[in-house]
Amino acid sequence: MDASLPAVTLPGGESVPALGQGTWNLGDSRATRREEIATIRLGLDLGLDLVDTAEMYGDGRAEELVGEALAGRRDEAFVVTKVYPHNASREGTAAACERSLRRLRTDRIDLYLLHWRGTIPLAETVEGFEALRRAGKIRHWGVSNLDLADMQELWAIAGGPHVAANQLLYNLSHRGIEWDLMPWLSRHHVAVMAYSPIDQARLLRHRKLGAMAERVGRTPAQLALAWLLSRPGVIAIPKTSHRDRMRENAAVLSRPLTKAEAEELGRSFAPPSGPAPLAMI
Ligand SMILES: NC(=O)c1ccc[n+]([C@@H]2O[C@H](COP(=O)([O-])OP(=O)(O)OC[C@H]3O[C@@H](n4cnc5c(N)ncnc54)[C@H](OP(=O)(O)O)[C@@H]3O)[C@@H](O)[C@H]2O)c1
């Protein structure tokens, strides 16, 4: 990865790009496939080297698309994918990982996440992840949509403190995790991956954000992403299937928020004033 770009350090000391690419809903249509692949490859050119996908997305079609897009460029990317909770037993995790590796056309996953918490005990999932890590099939593992109590439980399990990241709904309109989960993750050096960073495009229609964007000469998507990049330890993974939007989003890498812009956004989108159940999509 380009050392001049914003990065987040994982617990083991490895740096990963703070701006990556989401892939939910990619790979579903033959008509848009070429543009989607070109968009992912352009993202790599522009420094968005972290690519987030999941076995769930399009029943494996997003992973297949990522595999195709990364053909010949695998070493440039940090690949994140996720196991379904119902597959996250010790043996189920190993089998799901093999299927994902095949679809992604690779021999290793850089970060493998439990997509959300299901009924299989976390200890079993951790055992599965740790076995995959020892076997070199995955390099790091983490979780997604786990709240503070879940994280504390995970931390107490043998191997649990090896968790590298928690992928969470986090954007200007959803700041609930700032109350207690983010401070806990930061104290324990667990990275935050902010999913739906532009609130699935809803933030683009936000009146105050639109007005501010016009005034400061940026787009609403750029303000929303630049705000996330200004938060320490946060990796944002916007999804787009269009090259022009990829260019627009990537432009935030060369123009961080000013202090005044950060303060204005902080006033327009208030932080939480108390604990609330974890929001998720
Ligand atoms: N762990 C989890 O449970 C979880 C849950 C949700 C998402 N995720 C991950 O996080 C990624 C991002 O979240 P998301 O896809 O839900 O939402 P998002 O990235 O906040 O928003 C994606 C939407 O915004 C549009 N968009 C992107 N850039 C734009 C721009 N510059 N101007 C106008 N529209 C723009 C996209 O349309 P086009 O594609 O048409 O450009 C798409 O409709 C996902 O793809 C997935 O990898 C994880």
The ligand as a Tripos MOL2 file, in Angstrom:
@<TRIPOS>MOLECULE
LIG
   48    52     1     0     0
SMALL
NO_CHARGES

@<TRIPOS>ATOM
      1 N1        -20.8970   -6.1440    7.9860 N.am      1 LIG1
      2 C1        -22.1200   -5.8270    7.6350 C.2       1 LIG1
      3 O1        -23.1140   -6.2800    8.2160 O.2       1 LIG1
      4 C2        -22.3140   -4.8740    6.4750 C.ar      1 LIG1
      5 C3        -23.5680   -4.2840    6.2550 C.ar      1 LIG1
      6 C4        -23.6940   -3.3890    5.1950 C.ar      1 LIG1
      7 C5        -22.6020   -3.1200    4.3800 C.ar      1 LIG1
      8 N2        -21.4040   -3.7510    4.5810 N.ar      1 LIG1
      9 C6        -20.2170   -3.4730    3.7230 C.3       1 LIG1
     10 O2        -20.0370   -2.0750    3.6420 O.3       1 LIG1
     11 C7        -20.0750   -1.6580    2.2680 C.3       1 LIG1
     12 C8        -20.6350   -0.2750    2.1250 C.3       1 LIG1
     13 O3        -21.9300   -0.1730    2.6490 O.3       1 LIG1
     14 P1        -23.2310   -0.0740    1.7560 P.3       1 LIG1
     15 O4        -22.9880   -0.6680    0.4460 O.co2     1 LIG1
     16 O5        -24.3290   -0.6380    2.5920 O.co2     1 LIG1
     17 O6        -23.5330    1.4910    1.6590 O.3       1 LIG1
     18 P2        -22.6980    2.8040    1.2590 P.3       1 LIG1
     19 O7        -21.3290    2.4720    0.8320 O.co2     1 LIG1
     20 O8        -22.8970    3.7720    2.3710 O.co2     1 LIG1
     21 O9        -23.5550    3.3360    0.0220 O.3       1 LIG1
     22 C9        -23.6070    2.6570   -1.1990 C.3       1 LIG1
     23 C10       -24.5900    3.3790   -2.0940 C.3       1 LIG1
     24 O10       -24.1310    4.6950   -2.3460 O.3       1 LIG1
     25 C11       -23.9890    4.9170   -3.7580 C.3       1 LIG1
     26 N3        -22.7950    5.7610   -3.9260 N.ar      1 LIG1
     27 C12       -21.5200    5.4710   -3.5810 C.ar      1 LIG1
     28 N4        -20.7050    6.5220   -3.8280 N.ar      1 LIG1
     29 C13       -21.4940    7.4880   -4.3600 C.ar      1 LIG1
     30 C14       -21.2500    8.8100   -4.8180 C.ar      1 LIG1
     31 N5        -20.0360    9.3600   -4.7760 N.pl3     1 LIG1
     32 N6        -22.3120    9.5340   -5.2870 N.ar      1 LIG1
     33 C15       -23.5530    9.0000   -5.3350 C.ar      1 LIG1
     34 N7        -23.8380    7.7470   -4.9010 N.ar      1 LIG1
     35 C16       -22.8200    7.0030   -4.4190 C.ar      1 LIG1
     36 C17       -23.8700    3.5560   -4.3630 C.3       1 LIG1
     37 O11       -24.4290    3.5460   -5.6570 O.3       1 LIG1
     38 P3        -23.6370    3.0170   -6.9500 P.3       1 LIG1
     39 O12       -23.0960    1.6550   -6.6200 O.co2     1 LIG1
     40 O13       -24.7040    2.9910   -7.9710 O.co2     1 LIG1
     41 O14       -22.5540    4.0100   -7.2100 O.co2     1 LIG1
     42 C18       -24.7430    2.7080   -3.4370 C.3       1 LIG1
     43 O15       -26.1020    2.8450   -3.7950 O.3       1 LIG1
     44 C19       -20.9290   -2.7490    1.6200 C.3       1 LIG1
     45 O16       -20.8480   -2.7300    0.2220 O.3       1 LIG1
     46 C20       -20.3780   -3.9730    2.2830 C.3       1 LIG1
     47 O17       -19.1310   -4.3280    1.7210 O.3       1 LIG1
     48 C21       -21.2480   -4.6040    5.6460 C.ar      1 LIG1
@<TRIPOS>BOND
     1     1     2 1
     2     2     3 2
     3     2     4 1
     4     4     5 ar
     5     4    48 ar
     6     5     6 ar
     7     6     7 ar
     8     7     8 ar
     9     8     9 1
    10     8    48 ar
    11     9    10 1
    12     9    46 1
    13    10    11 1
    14    11    12 1
    15    11    44 1
    16    12    13 1
    17    13    14 1
    18    14    15 2
    19    14    16 1
    20    14    17 1
    21    17    18 1
    22    18    19 2
    23    18    20 1
    24    18    21 1
    25    21    22 1
    26    22    23 1
    27    23    24 1
    28    23    42 1
    29    24    25 1
    30    25    26 1
    31    25    36 1
    32    26    27 ar
    33    26    35 ar
    34    27    28 ar
    35    28    29 ar
    36    29    30 ar
    37    29    35 ar
    38    30    31 1
    39    30    32 ar
    40    32    33 ar
    41    33    34 ar
    42    34    35 ar
    43    36    37 1
    44    36    42 1
    45    37    38 1
    46    38    39 2
    47    38    40 1
    48    38    41 1
    49    42    43 1
    50    44    45 1
    51    44    46 1
    52    46    47 1
@<TRIPOS>SUBSTRUCTURE
     1 LIG1         1 GROUP 0 **** ****
